[in-house]
Amino acid sequence: MSEGAPQAVQVADRFHLLQNLTEVLERFLATQSPALKAIDVAHDQASGNTQIAPPKPPTAQQQKAEQRRQRRLANYEQVHQLRQQGFKVQDIAHHLGMGKRTVFTYLASPEFPEWQPSHRSSQPQSLLTPYQPYLLKQWNGGGTSSQTLV
């Protein structure tokens, strides 16, 4: 940057700094879930709130998620073992049936990277969703052209 515009000053706005900090913090705290739960239980016990609800049995969806996590963990461990044995990334990916990017991700992570849920909603919102009642009212009133719907 200094070669193309030597007098330019790099500026980071607060919004993006906070947004980046929030993302990093969320990823970090997601990996610390067991420790945070243990702290919460210890706090409840220290404050005299000794009634702890028995854990609910896992649902079928939670059991499947745990099975997928165990499979990813086993792959993570195998990736590191094969790399220590001297295998190339491409060979590891082919042997384990996964993408090279996943192998690189596993190798770059000192600890098992927990799955992060997507921030995308399951049903994408249309730009017209807020106006749907109005548009339906106009359509049902006989306005069938785009000019009369406005």
Disulfide bonds with the S-S distance in Angstrom:
none
